[in-house]
Amino acid sequence: MRLSYHQLVDRVRARVSGVTAAELAARRGQPGDRSVVLDVREPDEFAGTGTLAGAVHVPRGLVEKLAADILPDLDAAIVVVCASGHRAVLVADVLQLLGYGRVQYLEGGLLAWQAAGLPLAPACARAVATTCARTPTWADIRATFPIVGRQVPVMGEGERALLYLDHAASTHAPEPVLDRYARFMAGEYANIHRGTHLLSRKATEHFDECYYVVSDFIGGDLERDCVVFLGNTTQAVDLAAHVMAALPGKVVVTELEHHSNDLPHRNRGPVLRARITADGRLDMDHLGHLLRQNQVKLVAVTGASNVTGWMPDIHAIARLAHEHGALILVDAAQLLAHQRIDVKPPGDPAHLDFVAAAGHKAYAPFGAAFLYGPRGIMDAAPPYLPGGGTASRVGPHSVEYVSAPDRHQGGTPNIGGVLALAEALRFLDGIGMAHVRQHELALTRRAMAGMKALGVTLYGPDDPDARLGVLSFNVAGVSDPLAAAVLSEERGIAVRNGRFCAHVHVDRLLASQGGATPEPGSAPGAVRASFGLYNDEADVDRLLEAVAVLRDRRWVGRYRVRAAGVTAEFAGRCNDRWMEADAPSPPAHVDAEPGEALLFAQLNPSGPTRSYLVAERRSGAAMLVDPRRDQVDRYLAELQRHGLRLELVLDTHTHGDHLSGAKRLKDLLGCAIAMHRAAAAPCVDRPLEDGDTITLGGLALEVWHTPGHTPDSLCLLLPDRVLTGDTLWLGGTGGCDLGGDPAALAASLLRLRGLPAHTEVWPLHDFDGRGRSTIGEEAGQNPFFQGDLGQLRARLAPNRGEASAVSRANASCQT
């Protein structure tokens, strides 16, 4: 019997002892009381609450792991507490199983304690789970990221572990962040600031705590300044431009900027642009000149370039701006997760006035960002998006707006995203930003040294200590889209290419450092690899090995640039002209001994659905029968391994149990698609009839129309074997309940039964792992292959084959 959570708690409660709030308070008031209070709530549950004085804070999930360290005395009196008492019951039971003899739980939890009017002491959520735990290793940290285990198809190799080097675009979330987001969505989901019910109150408490988490993470002060939550960094920068718009003066941006820290300012008034040097540093002399010669109200500068990772001295820029009466806005999208940010006190000349950043570049999900800025300026500006939550009183012709941050947070915010953002910052804080920086700096040094040794063009300043782990580069003679495609398709490495929404910066770097090979009609760009928390030295070495392949022209595919991107196909050799796939591929020739002209392989052996490769070795002409769309990369690898040229793909019928790979194979390789004339698929190039012959070089296959399972079902005959699709299985047959015809299927089976007994049977489905059979074996053991036409028809009428529960909408050419 499966128990619900509350049933489990009730059952366990009978095995442990409880103590009421009044009893525990009286005991703790006794001189010499040495009982241990163990608070097993999660970190986020401490927001706006407290705990019992002197309590040890350990999340439920770490109790077993840390018990020996935090509770060395098996005879100690222990009281387990949580919010409601339910979780404490389960933990108390676990502690008893671990050998602790004097364990109790607080009945009713901390809610009962508060209801009794008993005091709580302040609790520091940040200390939870770190008090007794050992410092995590990088292997521990890496293990918290589910994406690390992701396998991706690799041309010619099957699959490899994904190497994700696109952290400058977006980062993946670790398990604690994913868990926090899921916990809100599953059990805490409610709107904030608008309800009196429990879920709304708790959501409000958790959300409001996030303001402090963000402010603390960057060294802020919420008495003077405030945090506003938005959807992304672009919106955060746009809000800064909005609140500064009414102030007199111009805005200075730099040639380092992402478009998001440029275009919003252009949209609201005059903009000046500070130059960069030939190697991509900010020209501080030019910035000073602009400040001296103009009335400037704001200097908008990136905290780290998303092109090179170079970090300008933002505090030196702040001092320079303040000397000339301007404020500073730091676009910290790249900086937040990689280097400690300290906004410094308001009176410090190096104080950062505005800081904008987003969660999706700091190990949180998409959709949550923040702007930190001066509360006075935020309150003086009109609401950024007037609407729900921004006003305290609205009349027919009047409105009174609230102060920041709510003044600028119109509508319902991304509550779950903000909670996840805060959890991600706690995660980073638990590791330590100095520790993060040293780890990533070591990777950057190793990668930069390797790139230089390979002779590729690496953009930006040479000093790795002044950069984040962002490397933009070009390989001579290889365009950036080609390079990125080869790294992805053949090495499983995810990088970015192009101009990275920083066209002014990239154009300046390419003009001064060269190295780009543009595609005809396209603007030149670069390839960007960027490191994150879970990358390690092995990842750096794997990247360098792949870049060496690019430099030496040792890739194995053909690639074509199209409007929608780059497409790849197998070539089976090194390409010195990667665009040559626009011309017809030359025939592949494979030597074969006499009598070994046929190459036949059953594919997808690990699942119930089979595909078949049929080829003539001498000419290299090949066809695939019943290819699955999710296995296309494996088929391409098999073609490459044997040096074959795919001429035809054939579906034995319109599949209801899998999506066909025929259309994708045609797009990649230019082969034709064949099916029976009755098939409704729109992409068929060669409609087939009963008795047609398919030739592959000197090899001939006869087509039999075998309707019944579907009207368009086919079988393919070779001299010694038959590919039966769903017409005949090993021990069974396809069903007739999805538009099939039992009488037609019975006739088709009788026709197959007339083949020689030694003829091998190779079906589409194999549910017992045998792989193949013979006509004679099936006649002796398959109940749907025995008897006369009437008997077969009677057996087939109620037959519900494997495909019966699957929609026929999965047509063969569905994409």
PyMOL commands that set and color helices and strands:
alter all, ss='L'
color gray80, all
select helices_A, chain A and resi 5-13+21-28+43-46+60-70+86-97+109-115+125-127+138-143+146-149+175-188+198-217+233-244+259-261+263-266+284-293+314-323+359-361+375-380+406-408+415-431+433-454+464-466+480-491+503-513+537-551+578-582+629-642+662-669+742-753+775-781+783-785+789-796+802-805
alter helices_A, ss='H'
color red, helices_A
select strands_A, chain A and resi 17-19+36-39+50-51+56-57+77-81+102-106+121-122+151-154+158-161+163-164+225-230+250-254+271-274+296-302+327-331+354-358+369-374+391-394+399-401+457-458+470-474+493-494+496-498+526-530+557-562+565-570+598-603+611-616+621-625+645-650+672-676+686-688+693-696+699-705+714-718+721-725+760-763+773-774
alter strands_A, ss='S'
color yellow, strands_A
deselect
rebuild
show_as cartoon
